[in-house]
Amino acid sequence: LTMLTTPIPSICSDIWDGPFVSVPLFYEAGGQKQKDRPCASREGFSIREISDDLFERMRGGNTYKEDCIVPREDLRYLMVLHKDKDGNIHQGEMVVHKLIAEDVLEIFEKLYDAGYPIERMVLPDNYMADDETMMRDNNSSCFNFRFISHTNKISKHGLGMAVDINTLYNPYHKIVKNEDGTQEEVIEPATGKD
């Protein structure tokens, strides 16, 4: 069994001067991720299957679109505590793929214990799955079935395999090749440029 430690850097240096957080990831010989590691569990932190009510919320809020290829049973609903920049405690929620659910829960426990500020963590359904609006509101999230911007490939978020934290302070940067051969930098949310 091998343990790799992945640092979570401070991306909000204007509001965070605390230490880096190291997150242990466990692998067996041959690079296969350990499957039997116990799930972190304490009050305020949990992993649940997608209930009927939550599934209807996801469909109505547009994160689980009609053409979604990810089976409902492959997704998990996380409840996590997080602190804002003033140290106030909030109950956050996130849907992730079951393959990363335990790791993500553990990471958020470590971020919480370190006092790492996370401004907001609600499901993208609260924004009708509109990425730009959600990112401008600095919402942290994961699953939102969609394609990679400027492509026809399903994104890691569309699979529930990528997590964004504090998206306004940590915007998405990408170099896009235009039809005329020129390149331009795309920053999402657009207000993340400021």
C-alpha positions in Angstrom: 0.0 0.0 0.0 1.4 3.4 -1.0 0.3 6.8 0.3 0.7 9.8 -1.9 0.2 13.2 -0.4 -1.4 15.8 -2.6 -1.1 19.4 -1.5 -4.2 21.6 -1.8 -2.6 25.1 -2.4 -4.0 28.3 -1.1 -5.8 29.8 -4.1 -7.4 32.6 -2.2 -4.3 34.3 -0.9 -6.2 37.6 -0.4 -8.5 35.9 2.2 -6.4 32.9 3.3 -3.0 32.9 4.9 -3.2 29.5 6.5 -1.1 26.4 5.8 -1.3 24.2 2.8 -3.5 21.2 3.3 -2.1 17.8 2.4 -4.6 15.1 1.4 -3.5 11.5 1.5 -4.5 9.3 -1.4 -4.0 5.5 -1.0 -2.9 3.2 -3.8 -2.2 -0.5 -3.9 0.8 -2.0 -5.8 0.4 -1.4 -9.5 -1.2 2.0 -9.1 -4.8 0.7 -8.4 -6.6 2.9 -5.9 -7.5 1.2 -2.7 -11.3 0.3 -2.7 -11.8 -0.8 0.9 -10.6 2.3 2.7 -13.2 3.3 5.3 -15.4 6.3 4.5 -14.7 9.4 6.7 -17.7 9.8 8.9 -18.5 12.4 11.5 -21.4 14.8 12.2 -21.9 17.2 9.3 -20.1 15.0 6.7 -21.9 12.2 4.8 -22.2 10.3 1.6 -25.6 9.2 0.4 -27.1 7.6 -2.7 -29.3 9.9 -4.9 -32.8 9.8 -3.4 -35.9 10.1 -5.6 -36.5 13.7 -4.3 -32.9 14.7 -5.0 -33.0 13.1 -8.5 -36.1 15.1 -9.3 -34.4 18.3 -8.1 -31.4 17.5 -10.3 -33.6 16.9 -13.4 -35.7 20.0 -12.7 -32.6 22.1 -12.0 -31.0 20.8 -15.2 -27.8 19.2 -13.9 -29.1 15.7 -14.9 -30.2 16.5 -18.5 -32.2 14.1 -20.7 -29.1 13.1 -22.6 -27.0 12.4 -19.5 -25.0 9.2 -19.9 -24.0 8.9 -16.2 -26.3 6.4 -14.5 -28.0 7.8 -11.4 -26.7 4.9 -9.3 -23.1 6.0 -10.1 -23.6 9.4 -8.4 -23.4 10.2 -4.7 -24.8 13.1 -2.7 -22.3 14.6 -0.2 -23.1 16.8 2.8 -20.1 18.7 4.1 -19.5 21.5 6.6 -17.4 24.4 5.3 -16.4 27.8 6.7 -16.6 31.1 4.9 -13.9 33.8 5.0 -15.3 35.1 8.3 -15.2 31.7 9.9 -19.0 31.1 9.8 -19.9 27.4 9.5 -22.3 26.4 6.6 -23.7 23.0 5.5 -22.7 22.4 2.0 -23.9 19.9 -0.6 -22.4 18.4 -3.7 -23.1 15.5 -6.1 -20.0 13.6 -7.2 -19.3 10.3 -9.0 -19.2 7.3 -6.6 -15.6 6.6 -7.6 -14.3 9.8 -6.0 -17.0 10.3 -3.2 -14.8 9.1 -0.3 -11.8 11.0 -1.4 -13.8 14.2 -1.9 -15.4 13.9 1.5 -12.0 13.4 3.1 -10.6 16.4 1.3 -13.5 18.6 2.5 -13.0 17.4 6.1 -9.4 18.4 5.9 -10.2 21.8 4.4 -12.8 22.3 7.1 -10.4 21.3 9.9 -7.7 23.7 8.5 -10.2 26.6 8.3 -9.9 26.9 4.6 -12.6 29.4 3.4 -15.2 28.2 0.9 -17.7 30.9 0.2 -20.6 28.8 -1.1 -21.4 25.1 -1.8 -24.9 24.4 -3.2 -26.0 22.2 -6.1 -25.8 23.8 -9.5 -29.5 23.2 -9.8 -30.0 26.3 -7.6 -28.6 28.1 -10.7 -30.5 26.1 -13.3 -27.1 24.6 -14.1 -25.9 27.9 -15.6 -22.1 27.7 -15.2 -21.4 31.4 -15.7 -23.9 32.5 -13.1 -22.9 29.8 -10.6 -19.2 30.6 -11.0 -19.8 34.4 -10.7 -21.5 33.6 -7.4 -18.3 31.8 -6.3 -20.1 28.5 -5.8 -18.1 25.3 -5.3 -19.5 22.3 -7.1 -18.9 19.1 -9.0 -21.5 17.2 -11.1 -23.2 19.2 -13.8 -23.8 17.2 -17.0 -22.3 19.2 -19.8 -19.7 19.3 -22.6 -16.3 21.0 -22.3 -16.7 24.6 -23.4 -15.8 25.1 -27.1 -15.8 21.3 -27.7 -18.2 18.3 -28.2 -16.6 16.2 -25.4 -18.2 15.5 -22.1 -16.5 17.3 -19.3 -15.1 15.9 -16.1 -17.9 17.8 -14.4 -20.3 16.1 -16.7 -19.1 12.8 -15.3 -19.0 14.0 -11.7 -15.2 13.6 -11.6 -14.0 17.2 -11.2 -14.6 19.6 -8.3 -14.4 23.4 -8.5 -13.7 25.3 -5.3 -14.2 29.1 -5.1 -14.6 29.5 -8.8 -14.6 33.3 -8.8 -11.2 33.4 -7.1 -10.0 30.3 -9.0 -11.4 30.8 -12.5 -11.0 28.3 -15.4 -8.4 29.2 -18.0 -8.2 27.7 -21.4 -6.5 28.5 -24.7 -8.9 28.0 -27.6 -8.0 27.7 -31.2 -10.4 29.7 -33.4 -11.6 28.6 -36.8 -9.2 31.2 -38.5 -6.3 29.5 -36.7 -5.8 32.3 -34.1 -5.7 31.5 -30.4 -7.4 33.2 -27.5 -7.5 32.8 -23.8 -10.9 32.0 -22.3 -11.5 32.7 -18.7 -14.7 31.4 -17.0 -16.4 33.0 -15.2 -15.7 36.1 -17.3 -15.7 38.2 -14.1 -12.7 36.0 -12.9 -10.5 38.2 -15.1 -10.8 41.1 -12.7 
